[in-house]
Amino acid sequence: MHYVQEASYAGGYKLRIRFENAEVRIVDLSGHLDGPVFEPLKDLAFFKRFTVNHDIDTVVWPNDADLSPDFLYEVGEKVGEMEETAGDERWTKRMR
């Protein structure tokens, strides 16, 4: 099981998410906003209001919409990892 550690806005309906394994994935949710709970997310201004809820380890929106971290991991495209070096964090483009 995966969990979200960090997320940032990546343009359009995309999020850049760092998972527990330090893997970073770009998750394009444009084709996954179906159903009443996700309807408000089609408004880009509302979509951008996401936060990471560390109690449930995933991304959530103000209307309590959320997606499984495993789903986010599966649909995301790997772009790199977050490395921690001597207390300093930096993004890498390392691919496996």
N, C-alpha and C positions, 0 to 999 in steps of 0.2 A: 504494500500500500504506500502511495506517495502522499506527501503533504507540501503545501505551499509555504515557503519561508518569506518570500518577498515578491512584490509585483509592481510593475510600473506601466504606464500607458505607452503604447508603441504605434499609435496612429490608427485611424479608422476604428474598426472594432477589434483591434489587436491588443493583447497584453504581453508584456515580457515578464515571464515568471521564472523565479529561481526556486527549485525544489530541494528537498532535504538531502539529496545526493549531490548537490552543488551544480546539477545540470540546469542550464538555462534554455527555455523554450519560448518561441513566439507562438502564441495561441490566437488564432483568428476565429473569433466567435460569430462572424457575420452570417454564417449559415446555420447557427445553432440557437437563435433567439426565438424559438417557437413556443407558443403557449402564453396564457394570460400573465403569468408571473414575469415572463421575460419581455413582454410587450413594451414596458417603459424603457427598457435598455436600448430600444431602437432609436430613441432620442439620444444623439451622441453626447450632449451635455450631461444627461443622466448617466449614460454608460461610463463616463469618465469619473463618476463619483464613487467608484468601487474602493474597498479597503480590504486588507487581509485580516481575517478573524482567526487569531491563533488558538482560540478555543476549539474551533472545528477545522482548522488547518486548511482553509481555502479562501477564495475571493468571494466577497459578498457585496451587495448593493443596498442602498438605503431602504428599498422595499422588501428586504430579506431574501431576495433572489440569490441563489448560490449554485455552484456547479461542483460536482465531485472532483476532488483533486486528481483522482485516477483518470477521469474523463479529460481533464485539462492536460494532463501529461500525455495521454494517448493522441489527442488531436493536435498537440503542439509540435512545432518543428524545431529540432535541436539547433542551437546556435552557439553554444559555448558553455563554460562552467565558471563558477565563481571560486577563485582561489584565495586562500588566506595565507599570507606570507609575513611572518614576524609581526603579527597583529595588524597588518595592512591588507585590506581587501582590494582585489582588482579583478576586472573582467578579463577573461581569456577567450580566445576563439578556438580552443583546442577541441578537436572533433575525435570521436572514437569510432 
